[in-house]
Amino acid sequence: MTTRSWWDSSATFKRCTIEKVSFVLLNQVDLTLTLVAMHLGFDELNPFVGFLLEIPALLVVAKVILPLLIAWLMPGRLLWPSIALLVGVAVWNVKELITYLV
């Protein structure tokens, strides 16, 4: 049995690619749904994201660059709780948008 170093298991997209790509794409889905909701007149309930919406460069860092960095550095199995949370947030946002539009 071989032991892998932390760096081997984490700092690559070769292992756990599905988890890492899912994490990054779900962050992009969350960003897109947030921007659509803001365009439709919804208020952002998260004060941190509300602040980021005022400064687009910080929003790009928080929702594009940081997820890429996190996915690159974290082993895929440690991303599962975040993936589950992001799926829940995306489903909630879609439900709210559909309710508003209907």
Steps between C-alpha positions, in 0.01 A plus 500: 500500500642837405447820687437817311616831627244773564638698209459206260138449596393860507689734270386342177186465296603148397338347807142569603440701183122464520488641853731789419325596176160469673616734777622764254193474273257516792669818616448643151135391503457671837659818364280494189180442699596778741558745216171401333314545828661840556402603147139399576498719810567249776708604800812307594446349845866416558670821623843383381379434145301825514827681567672309220227600255598864554860431391504278187873424523453349846201303375714347225771412752252345745288309249748410225860505622451371856291197394767409244771531764301301755424226245867486404627470857234288673463126458173425321346307789523811719297698244188282536344701788549821301357339188192388693454849643542662158243263348258597777562870440455459123174307544373764744591784261333329203187436710484865605550623143231266364260607777565865416458452126178296525 
